[in-house]
Amino acid sequence: MSTKILPDSDVRPDLSHGDGDHERFAHYVQKAKITESAVTGTPVIALCGKVWVPNRDPSKYPICPECKEIYDGLQPGDGDGQE
């Protein structure tokens, strides 16, 4: 286990379960980050900027249009090391 130093700023992830638009979609996140979050409970950051701890089945929700647009604009190999 490692110790992480938090930034001096008052930045907190949005862990709400409200009805915001981000809550209505499944988001794109690096696969390794999803695994890390499942083990450590660390929040993840989607391509669109949403920050949360995943805890639901993404297959039950439509893909976030902002994440999809960003993902479609990525070049092969960008981000997660996949070809």
N, C-alpha and C positions, 0 to 999 in steps of 0.2 A: 504494500500500500504506500502511496506517495502523498506528500503534503503539497497542496497547491496554495499559492499566495494570491489572494483576491486583489483586483485592481482597487485603487483609491477611490474611484468614482462610485456612485451609488447606482450601479447597474444591476437590475434584478430580472431574471427571466420571467416571462408571462406564463404562469402555471395555471391560469384560470381554465375553468371548464364551462365558460359562458357560451353565448350564442353568437359570438363574433364570426365573421366570414371565415377566418382561419380554422375555426373549429368544425366547419362544415366540409372540410376537404382532407384528403390524404396528401401528404407532402413528400417531396424528394429530399432524402438525407443520405449521406454516405453510409453504406452498409456496415462498415467497421464501427461507425459512431452509434448506430442502432444497437449493435452487440455490446459495446462499451456501456451504453446507457442502461441496457437490461441488467448488466452485472453491477454497475456502480450507482445507478440512479441519477447519473449526470444528465442535465438537459442537453438536447441536441439542437442544432440550428439548421432549418430547412433552407433550400436555395432562395426562397422568397424572403427569408429573414425571420420567420416565426421561430421562437425558442420555446421548447416544452419538453417534458419527459413523456415519451410515448407510452401509452397504456391501453390502446384499443386496436382493433383489427382494421388496418387501412383498406382492406379489400371491400369494406362496406360503405366506402365513401368515394365520391368522384375525385379525380386528381385536381389539385390546386392549379388553376389556369396560369398563375404567375410562375409557379415552380416549373410547369410544363414548358412555358415559353423560354425560360432561362435554360432548362435542360436541352431543349431542341436547338438552342443557339450555341451549345458547347461543342467544341471540336472533339473528335475521338481521342480518348486518353486524358482529357481534362478532368481534374478533380479527384477521382477515386482510383486512378491507375488502371482502369479497365481499358481494353483496346477497342 
